[in-house]
Amino acid sequence: MKNNNISCNKSCSKKVDFEYHQRKWRKLIDDGSVLSVLLAGVGGQGILLTSKVLSEAAMLDGLDVKVSEVHGMAQRGGSVVGSVRMGKRVYSPVAGKADFIMSLEKLEALRYINKLKENGFIILSDVEIYPISVYSGDISYPKDINSEIENITFNYIVVKAVEMAKRLNKVRVANIILLGCLSNFIPISYKCWIESIKKNVPHNAIDVNLKAFEEGKRIIN
């Protein structure tokens, strides 16, 4: 896969077959399965907004949705996590394992990788935000997170979401860029994504968020 905005794992030498993922998940959902997405990041990266856009897009597309409370340290740099589950009928917002992990920070992907199902997929932003414990000298930030992830799974892609967001002159839309990438994998219609973005982002930021979504959506096409 040739794309300056994405780093590929060893299984990504060919184009990601997102149509396969969409077909697979459409059938699984039609058969009664629940799709679970775990959202991870740090305070200030917009995890709450991300979960709102994702969950409302799914609801607009007619799916039953349950959202776990986004929790963690609200201040910048603190770990934050939440989850969105969707299907024909969803009884609990909490899942033992996630089908997808979307992480806005590299260490947070590694922190929650034990929550990934065996054949699950990770989409993570290529950005490192050191926690307070690193600055205080209590711990060291892992030197090669990609290799540590590969020791567990090859099913991941690393997106230069912050770098892309800076080119849009709005670094805060990195979360929507990752959602655009995630949208290639899950069976939610394009128009529902767009409507959800328009409903949930500030009015004066709709255009840049729509551009961010489009950038993320075509990153693996």
C-alpha positions as CSV (number, residue, x, y, z in Angstrom):
1,M,0.0,0.0,0.0
2,K,1.5,3.3,-1.1
3,N,0.3,6.2,1.1
4,N,2.5,8.8,2.9
5,N,-0.2,9.1,5.6
6,I,-0.2,5.5,6.7
7,S,2.3,3.0,8.1
8,C,1.6,-0.6,7.3
9,N,2.1,-3.7,9.3
10,K,3.5,-6.8,7.7
11,S,0.0,-8.0,6.7
12,C,-0.7,-4.6,4.9
13,S,1.6,-5.2,1.8
14,K,-1.6,-5.3,-0.2
15,K,-4.5,-2.9,-0.2
16,V,-6.8,-3.3,2.8
17,D,-9.9,-5.0,1.7
18,F,-12.4,-2.8,3.6
19,E,-15.3,-4.0,1.4
20,Y,-14.7,-7.5,2.8
21,H,-14.9,-6.2,6.3
22,Q,-18.1,-4.3,5.5
23,R,-19.7,-7.4,3.9
24,K,-18.6,-9.5,6.8
25,W,-20.0,-7.2,9.4
26,R,-23.3,-6.6,7.5
27,K,-23.9,-10.3,7.5
28,L,-22.9,-10.8,11.1
29,I,-25.1,-7.9,12.3
30,D,-28.0,-9.2,10.2
31,D,-27.5,-12.6,11.9
32,G,-27.7,-11.0,15.3
33,S,-24.0,-10.3,16.2
34,V,-22.9,-7.1,17.9
35,L,-20.0,-5.0,16.7
36,S,-17.9,-3.4,19.4
37,V,-15.6,-0.5,19.0
38,L,-13.2,0.6,21.8
39,L,-12.1,4.2,21.7
40,A,-8.9,5.1,23.5
41,G,-6.8,8.3,23.8
42,V,-5.9,10.9,26.3
43,G,-7.6,14.0,27.7
44,G,-8.1,16.7,25.2
45,Q,-8.2,14.5,22.1
46,G,-12.0,14.5,21.7
47,I,-12.9,10.9,22.7
48,L,-16.3,12.0,23.9
49,L,-17.1,13.7,20.6
50,T,-15.7,10.7,18.7
51,S,-18.1,8.4,20.6
52,K,-21.0,10.7,19.9
53,V,-20.4,10.9,16.2
54,L,-19.9,7.1,15.9
55,S,-22.9,6.2,18.0
56,E,-25.3,8.6,16.3
57,A,-24.1,7.6,12.8
58,A,-25.0,4.0,13.7
59,M,-28.4,5.0,15.1
60,L,-29.2,7.1,12.0
61,D,-28.5,3.9,10.0
62,G,-31.1,2.0,12.0
63,L,-28.9,0.1,14.4
64,D,-29.5,-0.3,18.1
65,V,-26.5,1.3,19.9
66,K,-25.2,1.2,23.5
67,V,-22.4,3.6,24.6
68,S,-20.3,3.1,27.7
69,E,-19.6,6.2,29.7
70,V,-16.3,7.7,28.6
71,H,-14.1,7.6,31.6
72,G,-10.6,8.4,32.7
73,M,-8.6,11.5,33.6
74,A,-10.2,14.5,32.0
75,Q,-7.1,16.7,32.1
76,R,-4.8,16.7,29.1
77,G,-2.5,13.7,29.1
78,G,-4.7,11.4,31.2
79,S,-5.9,8.1,29.8
80,V,-9.4,8.2,28.5
81,V,-11.5,5.2,27.2
82,G,-15.0,4.5,26.0
83,S,-16.8,2.0,23.8
84,V,-19.6,1.9,21.3
85,R,-21.6,-1.3,20.5
86,M,-24.0,-1.6,17.7
87,G,-26.3,-4.3,16.2
88,K,-29.9,-5.3,15.6
89,R,-30.3,-5.6,19.3
90,V,-27.7,-4.6,21.9
91,Y,-28.3,-5.3,25.6
92,S,-25.2,-4.0,27.2
93,P,-22.7,-1.1,26.6
94,V,-19.9,-3.2,28.0
95,A,-18.1,-5.9,26.0
96,G,-15.4,-8.2,27.2
97,K,-13.5,-7.8,23.9
98,A,-13.6,-5.3,21.1
99,D,-13.8,-6.0,17.3
100,F,-12.0,-2.7,16.6
101,I,-9.8,-0.5,18.7
102,M,-9.5,3.1,17.5
103,S,-6.7,4.8,19.5
104,L,-5.8,8.5,19.2
105,E,-2.4,7.9,20.9
106,K,0.1,5.0,20.4
107,L,0.6,4.0,24.0
108,E,-3.1,3.9,24.6
109,A,-3.5,1.3,21.8
110,L,-0.9,-0.8,23.6
111,R,-2.5,-0.2,27.0
112,Y,-5.9,-1.6,25.8
113,I,-4.7,-4.2,23.3
114,N,-5.7,-7.0,25.7
115,K,-9.3,-5.9,25.0
116,L,-9.0,-6.8,21.3
117,K,-10.7,-9.9,19.9
118,E,-8.4,-12.5,18.3
119,N,-9.2,-11.4,14.8
120,G,-9.9,-7.7,15.7
121,F,-8.4,-4.7,14.0
122,I,-6.6,-1.6,15.4
123,I,-6.5,1.8,13.9
124,L,-4.2,4.2,15.7
125,S,-2.8,7.6,15.4
126,D,0.9,8.0,15.0
127,V,1.3,10.4,17.8
128,E,3.0,10.0,21.2
129,I,1.8,12.0,24.2
130,Y,3.9,11.4,27.3
131,P,1.9,10.8,30.5
132,I,2.8,12.7,33.7
133,S,4.5,9.6,35.1
134,V,7.1,9.8,32.2
135,Y,7.9,13.4,32.9
136,S,8.3,12.7,36.6
137,G,10.7,9.9,35.8
138,D,8.6,7.1,37.3
139,I,8.4,5.1,34.0
140,S,9.8,5.3,30.5
141,Y,7.7,5.7,27.4
142,P,8.0,2.5,25.3
143,K,10.6,3.0,22.4
144,D,8.9,0.8,19.7
145,I,5.2,0.5,20.3
146,N,4.6,-0.8,16.8
147,S,6.9,-3.8,17.4
148,E,5.2,-4.5,20.7
149,I,1.8,-4.4,19.0
150,E,3.1,-6.7,16.2
151,N,4.0,-9.3,18.9
152,I,0.3,-9.5,19.6
153,T,-1.4,-8.9,16.2
154,F,-0.6,-7.9,12.6
155,N,-4.1,-6.5,12.2
156,Y,-3.4,-2.8,12.6
157,I,-2.7,0.3,10.7
158,V,-0.9,3.5,11.9
159,V,-2.3,6.7,10.5
160,K,-0.5,10.1,10.6
161,A,-3.7,11.7,11.7
162,V,-2.3,14.7,13.6
163,E,0.0,15.5,10.7
164,M,-2.9,15.4,8.3
165,A,-5.0,17.5,10.7
166,K,-2.3,20.2,10.7
167,R,-2.5,20.4,6.9
168,L,-6.2,21.3,7.4
169,N,-5.0,23.9,9.9
170,K,-7.1,22.2,12.7
171,V,-5.1,19.7,14.8
172,R,-8.2,18.9,16.8
173,V,-9.8,17.1,13.9
174,A,-7.4,14.2,14.1
175,N,-10.1,12.1,15.8
176,I,-12.5,12.7,12.8
177,I,-9.7,11.6,10.4
178,L,-9.4,8.3,12.3
179,L,-13.2,7.9,12.2
180,G,-13.1,8.4,8.4
181,C,-10.6,5.6,8.3
182,L,-12.7,3.4,10.6
183,S,-15.8,4.1,8.4
184,N,-14.3,2.0,5.7
185,F,-14.6,-1.1,7.8
186,I,-18.0,-1.0,9.4
187,P,-21.5,-1.1,7.7
188,I,-22.8,2.4,8.3
189,S,-23.9,4.4,5.2
190,Y,-21.9,7.4,4.1
191,K,-24.9,9.8,4.5
192,C,-25.4,8.8,8.1
193,W,-21.8,9.6,8.9
194,I,-22.1,13.0,7.3
195,E,-25.4,13.8,9.1
196,S,-23.9,12.7,12.4
197,I,-20.9,15.0,12.0
198,K,-23.1,17.9,11.1
199,K,-25.3,17.3,14.2
200,N,-22.5,16.8,16.7
201,V,-19.6,19.2,15.9
202,P,-19.7,22.9,16.5
203,H,-21.5,24.8,13.7
204,N,-18.4,26.8,12.8
205,A,-16.3,23.6,12.5
206,I,-18.6,21.5,10.3
207,D,-16.7,22.2,7.0
208,V,-13.2,21.3,8.4
209,N,-14.6,18.2,10.1
210,L,-16.2,17.0,6.9
211,K,-12.9,17.5,5.1
212,A,-11.2,15.6,7.9
213,F,-13.6,12.7,7.6
214,E,-13.1,12.6,3.8
215,E,-9.3,12.6,4.3
216,G,-9.5,9.7,6.6
217,K,-12.0,7.8,4.5
218,R,-9.8,7.8,1.4
219,I,-6.5,7.0,3.2
220,I,-6.8,3.3,2.5
221,N,-8.6,3.5,-0.8
